[in-house]
Amino acid sequence: MLTEPTTADGERGLAALLAEPLRAVIAVDFDGTLAPIVERPEDARPAPGALDALTSLGGSVGRVAVVTGRGAEDVVRLGELHRVPRLHVVGHYGLEEWSDGELTSPEPSRAVDQVRRRLPELLATAPTGVHVEDKKHSVVVHTRPAADPVAALADLTPLLQSLADEVGLETVPGRFVVELRPPGVDKGAALRRIVSTYDARSVLYVGDDLGDLAAFDAIAELRRDSVPGVTVASVDPALADAPRELADRADLVLAGPIAVVDWLTALAAAIGG
């Protein structure tokens, strides 16, 4: 049974997708959306049935995409996404593109390399558990494993902001993380590019974190340009750090990655008749 969106805009978006699926784009985030949140990013794996759901959708809609802050090849490897035919993967919020086994990626920013060299000193007195994830085109400071992740995040954020400002990067908050990355890229621009590339007439996006708000903004803009859309928030009730802003703006709220996969599976069945 396919749960319906709770807003009029969402209902129109889903109706348009079901009426003309071959002109639709379905895009989903990875961490917290297809894959449960874990303490160590390298341990993330898709929820059971996720690849089957993406494969089913890929055979019946215009294009399925994964839009992630991770590197494109990293998420393909962790998620075994190479098994999904016709999948379009956008990595680093739009800096990288992966499709049919081919990766397009720019040279890393020198500013990111400066941050990479300076972070060990800045974090020398950080609480146990705080660690850095090196994503090549950006670096992420994680506080989730710390004894008090909220306090650690609050203490470190101003220092990271100052460092980013100094070298010309931007800081992007997330769920017990702060990412330092080159400015001018976000999931909204990436989603608009995908919609344009495939000349989509409807679009659906599923995400779980603050970085996904830019994709929600893009769908609002596309609606004004007469492209119906659906925004879906993945909110795991077992986790207290899910941003309220995403759920408040979503046309549909689902209870974490398992519920997302179930819903995408039901969507594929509804499209297939």
DRENSEBA-979654 format. One record per residue (C-alpha): residue number from 1; residue in three letters; x, y negated, z negated. Coordinates in Angstrom, 2 decimals, always signed. Last residue first. Example, Ala and Ser with C-alpha at 12.3 -4.5 7.8 and 13.67 -1.06 7.14 Angstrom:
2
seq/type/east/north/up
2/SER/+13.67/+1.06/-7.14
1/ALA/+12.30/+4.50/-7.80
This chain:
273
seq/type/east/north/up
273/GLY/+0.34/+1.54/+12.03
272/GLY/+4.09/+1.17/+12.56
271/ILE/+3.94/-2.37/+11.25
270/ALA/+2.14/-1.23/+8.11
269/ALA/+4.63/+1.61/+7.62
268/ALA/+7.58/-0.78/+7.94
267/LEU/+5.94/-3.11/+5.43
266/ALA/+5.40/-0.22/+3.01
265/THR/+9.11/+0.62/+3.21
264/LEU/+9.97/-3.05/+2.71
263/TRP/+7.74/-3.07/-0.37
262/ASP/+9.31/+0.07/-1.84
261/VAL/+12.79/-1.34/-1.18
260/VAL/+11.89/-4.60/-2.91
259/ALA/+10.35/-2.73/-5.86
258/ILE/+13.59/-0.77/-6.32
257/PRO/+15.59/-3.98/-5.91
256/GLY/+13.82/-6.04/-8.60
255/ALA/+10.23/-6.55/-9.76
254/LEU/+8.75/-8.25/-6.67
253/VAL/+7.50/-11.84/-6.46
252/LEU/+5.56/-13.00/-3.39
251/ASP/+5.11/-16.41/-1.77
250/ALA/+8.18/-17.57/-3.67
249/ARG/+8.80/-21.07/-5.00
248/ASP/+8.25/-20.40/-8.70
247/ALA/+10.04/-17.06/-8.44
246/LEU/+13.15/-18.76/-7.07
245/GLU/+13.16/-21.60/-9.58
244/ARG/+12.91/-19.18/-12.52
243/PRO/+16.46/-17.98/-11.97
242/ALA/+16.87/-14.33/-13.03
241/ASP/+19.13/-14.31/-16.10
240/ALA/+17.01/-12.23/-18.48
239/LEU/+17.44/-8.93/-16.65
238/ALA/+15.10/-5.98/-17.23
237/PRO/+12.23/-7.81/-15.49
236/ASP/+14.17/-7.64/-12.18
235/VAL/+13.04/-10.61/-10.11
234/SER/+13.38/-10.19/-6.33
233/ALA/+11.76/-13.24/-4.80
232/VAL/+9.99/-13.13/-1.41
231/THR/+9.54/-16.06/+0.97
230/VAL/+7.30/-15.52/+4.00
229/GLY/+7.41/-17.49/+7.24
228/PRO/+5.35/-18.98/+10.05
227/VAL/+7.31/-20.79/+12.80
226/SER/+5.30/-23.91/+13.64
225/ASP/+8.18/-26.40/+13.22
224/ARG/+6.85/-27.35/+9.78
223/ARG/+6.96/-23.65/+8.96
222/LEU/+10.59/-23.59/+10.04
221/GLU/+11.39/-26.33/+7.54
220/ALA/+9.77/-24.42/+4.66
219/ILE/+11.59/-21.29/+5.84
218/ALA/+14.89/-23.18/+5.72
217/ASP/+14.19/-24.37/+2.19
216/PHE/+13.60/-20.74/+1.12
215/ALA/+16.95/-19.89/+2.71
214/ALA/+18.58/-22.70/+0.70
213/LEU/+16.92/-21.28/-2.42
212/ASP/+18.80/-18.02/-1.83
211/GLY/+21.97/-19.36/-3.44
210/LEU/+20.01/-19.75/-6.68
209/ASP/+19.49/-16.01/-6.91
208/ASP/+17.14/-13.12/-6.01
207/GLY/+16.47/-13.05/-2.28
206/VAL/+14.02/-11.79/+0.35
205/TYR/+13.40/-13.67/+3.62
204/LEU/+10.65/-13.20/+6.20
203/VAL/+10.51/-14.92/+9.60
202/SER/+8.00/-15.46/+12.40
201/ARG/+8.22/-16.46/+16.07
200/ALA/+11.87/-15.47/+16.40
199/ASP/+14.03/-16.66/+19.30
198/TYR/+16.68/-14.10/+18.35
197/THR/+19.53/-16.62/+18.12
196/SER/+17.23/-19.35/+16.78
195/VAL/+15.95/-17.26/+13.88
194/ILE/+19.49/-16.11/+13.12
193/ARG/+20.79/-19.69/+13.15
192/ARG/+18.00/-20.86/+10.86
191/LEU/+18.89/-18.08/+8.43
190/ALA/+22.58/-19.02/+8.36
189/ALA/+21.77/-22.70/+7.83
188/GLY/+19.57/-21.74/+4.89
187/LYS/+22.07/-19.24/+3.52
186/ASP/+24.65/-21.95/+2.95
185/VAL/+27.76/-23.45/+4.50
184/GLY/+28.85/-27.10/+4.40
183/PRO/+31.38/-27.06/+1.59
182/PRO/+34.22/-24.53/+1.29
181/ARG/+33.79/-22.22/-1.71
180/LEU/+34.19/-22.09/-5.48
179/GLU/+31.64/-19.68/-6.95
178/VAL/+30.40/-19.89/-10.53
177/VAL/+28.88/-16.77/-11.99
176/PHE/+26.56/-15.67/-14.79
175/ARG/+23.69/-15.41/-12.28
174/GLY/+24.61/-18.15/-9.84
173/PRO/+26.18/-21.58/-9.66
172/VAL/+27.85/-22.96/-6.52
171/THR/+30.96/-25.08/-6.88
170/GLU/+32.16/-27.06/-3.89
169/LEU/+35.67/-27.29/-2.46
168/GLY/+37.82/-30.32/-1.74
167/VAL/+40.95/-29.57/-3.78
166/GLU/+40.29/-31.90/-6.72
165/ASP/+36.52/-31.48/-6.65
164/ALA/+36.92/-27.70/-6.97
163/LEU/+39.26/-28.05/-9.94
162/SER/+36.89/-30.45/-11.71
161/GLN/+33.91/-28.18/-11.08
160/LEU/+35.84/-25.20/-12.41
159/LEU/+36.64/-27.07/-15.61
158/PRO/+33.04/-28.27/-15.97
157/THR/+31.73/-24.69/-15.41
156/LEU/+34.06/-22.97/-17.88
155/ASP/+32.42/-23.89/-21.17
154/ALA/+28.83/-23.37/-19.99
153/LEU/+29.69/-20.05/-18.35
152/ALA/+31.45/-18.78/-21.47
151/ALA/+28.52/-19.88/-23.63
150/VAL/+26.02/-18.02/-21.44
149/PRO/+28.23/-14.93/-21.14
148/ASP/+28.55/-14.47/-24.91
147/ALA/+30.46/-11.19/-25.40
146/ALA/+31.86/-11.57/-21.88
145/PRO/+30.89/-8.99/-19.20
144/ARG/+28.55/-11.45/-17.39
143/THR/+31.14/-14.25/-17.16
142/HIS/+32.17/-13.97/-13.51
141/VAL/+34.39/-16.52/-11.71
140/VAL/+34.01/-16.33/-7.95
139/VAL/+36.61/-17.15/-5.31
138/SER/+35.94/-18.16/-1.72
137/HIS/+36.90/-17.29/+1.86
136/LYS/+38.93/-14.25/+0.78
135/LYS/+36.24/-12.99/-1.64
134/ASP/+38.47/-12.83/-4.72
133/GLU/+36.38/-11.94/-7.77
132/VAL/+37.77/-13.51/-10.92
131/HIS/+37.23/-12.27/-14.46
130/VAL/+35.68/-13.20/-17.79
129/GLY/+35.53/-10.02/-19.87
128/THR/+37.56/-11.32/-22.80
127/PRO/+36.87/-14.99/-23.39
126/ALA/+38.80/-17.63/-21.41
125/THR/+42.17/-18.76/-22.80
124/ALA/+44.23/-18.07/-19.66
123/LEU/+41.34/-19.02/-17.37
122/LEU/+42.84/-22.29/-16.11
121/GLU/+46.29/-20.73/-15.84
120/PRO/+45.03/-17.75/-13.83
119/LEU/+42.85/-20.05/-11.69
118/ARG/+45.66/-22.11/-10.18
117/ARG/+46.92/-19.80/-7.44
116/ARG/+43.45/-18.79/-6.21
115/VAL/+42.33/-22.42/-6.33
114/GLN/+45.15/-23.42/-4.00
113/ASP/+44.32/-20.50/-1.68
112/VAL/+40.71/-21.65/-1.56
111/ALA/+41.92/-25.10/-0.50
110/ARG/+43.90/-23.53/+2.32
109/SER/+40.60/-22.28/+3.76
108/PRO/+40.55/-18.77/+5.22
107/GLU/+40.75/-18.41/+9.03
106/PRO/+37.36/-17.91/+10.64
105/SER/+35.46/-14.59/+10.86
104/THR/+33.60/-12.73/+13.62
103/LEU/+33.33/-9.03/+12.91
102/GLU/+32.33/-6.35/+15.44
101/GLY/+30.87/-3.02/+14.32
100/ASP/+27.61/-3.52/+16.20
99/SER/+27.05/-6.81/+14.37
98/TRP/+29.03/-8.67/+11.73
97/GLU/+29.01/-12.46/+11.31
96/GLU/+31.15/-14.52/+8.93
95/LEU/+31.02/-18.11/+7.67
94/GLY/+27.26/-17.93/+7.13
93/TYR/+26.84/-17.65/+3.38
92/HIS/+30.09/-15.69/+3.07
91/GLY/+28.68/-12.87/+5.20
90/VAL/+25.93/-12.57/+7.80
89/VAL/+25.09/-9.00/+8.75
88/HIS/+22.97/-8.19/+11.82
87/LEU/+21.63/-4.63/+11.87
86/ARG/+20.89/-3.07/+15.25
85/PRO/+21.16/+0.48/+13.89
84/VAL/+21.59/+0.97/+10.10
83/ARG/+24.41/+3.42/+9.31
82/HIS/+26.98/+0.62/+9.47
81/LEU/+25.26/-0.65/+6.33
80/GLU/+27.18/+1.80/+4.18
79/GLY/+26.28/-0.55/+1.32
78/LEU/+29.77/-0.96/-0.05
77/ARG/+31.41/-0.93/+3.39
76/VAL/+28.91/-3.22/+5.11
75/VAL/+29.01/-5.53/+2.08
74/ASP/+32.79/-5.83/+2.25
73/GLU/+32.82/-6.20/+6.04
72/ALA/+30.49/-9.21/+5.80
71/GLY/+32.30/-10.86/+2.91
70/ARG/+29.95/-11.41/+0.03
69/GLY/+27.61/-14.39/-0.20
68/THR/+25.01/-12.38/+1.64
67/VAL/+22.50/-12.45/+4.49
66/VAL/+21.46/-8.98/+5.62
65/ALA/+19.60/-9.08/+8.90
64/VAL/+16.79/-7.18/+10.61
63/ARG/+15.88/-8.18/+14.15
62/GLY/+12.91/-8.23/+16.51
61/VAL/+10.88/-5.79/+14.48
60/SER/+10.00/-2.09/+14.95
59/GLY/+13.20/-0.06/+15.04
58/GLY/+15.05/-2.29/+12.62
57/LEU/+12.19/-1.97/+10.15
56/SER/+12.62/+1.79/+9.95
55/THR/+16.40/+1.46/+9.65
54/LEU/+16.11/-1.18/+6.94
53/ALA/+13.72/+1.04/+4.95
52/ASP/+15.96/+4.11/+5.38
51/LEU/+18.97/+2.11/+4.24
50/ALA/+17.16/+0.93/+1.12
49/GLY/+15.73/+4.32/+0.15
48/PRO/+17.57/+4.52/-3.15
47/ALA/+18.82/+1.07/-4.26
46/PRO/+21.87/-0.17/-2.40
45/ARG/+25.26/+0.08/-4.15
44/ALA/+27.20/-2.40/-6.29
43/ASP/+30.27/-1.02/-8.08
42/GLU/+32.72/-3.43/-6.43
41/PRO/+30.84/-6.37/-7.97
40/ARG/+31.62/-5.13/-11.51
39/GLU/+28.92/-5.90/-14.07
38/VAL/+26.09/-4.58/-11.92
37/ILE/+23.00/-6.19/-10.36
36/PRO/+20.83/-3.67/-8.50
35/ALA/+21.28/-3.48/-4.71
34/LEU/+18.81/-4.50/-2.01
33/THR/+17.79/-7.68/-3.82
32/GLY/+20.03/-8.21/-6.85
31/ASP/+23.13/-8.11/-4.66
30/PHE/+22.24/-7.78/-0.95
29/ASP/+20.10/-10.65/+0.38
28/VAL/+17.41/-9.86/+2.91
27/ALA/+16.41/-11.08/+6.37
26/ILE/+13.43/-9.99/+8.46
25/VAL/+13.22/-11.69/+11.85
24/ALA/+10.03/-11.41/+13.89
23/ARG/+9.29/-11.51/+17.63
22/LEU/+9.01/-7.71/+17.92
21/PRO/+6.66/-7.77/+14.94
20/GLU/+3.90/-9.73/+16.70
19/ALA/+0.66/-9.40/+14.73
18/LEU/+2.33/-8.03/+11.61
17/LEU/+4.83/-10.91/+11.48
16/ALA/+2.13/-13.52/+12.13
15/ALA/-0.07/-12.06/+9.39
14/LEU/+2.88/-12.04/+6.99
13/GLY/+3.58/-15.71/+7.63
12/ARG/-0.06/-16.73/+7.36
11/GLU/-0.39/-14.90/+4.04
10/GLY/+2.80/-16.52/+2.79
9/ASP/+1.56/-19.98/+3.68
8/ALA/-1.74/-19.26/+1.89
7/THR/+0.08/-18.13/-1.24
6/THR/-0.08/-14.87/-3.23
5/PRO/+1.66/-12.66/-0.68
4/GLU/+0.00/-9.28/-0.08
3/THR/+1.18/-6.00/-1.61
2/LEU/+1.48/-3.34/+1.09
1/MET/+0.00/+0.00/+0.00
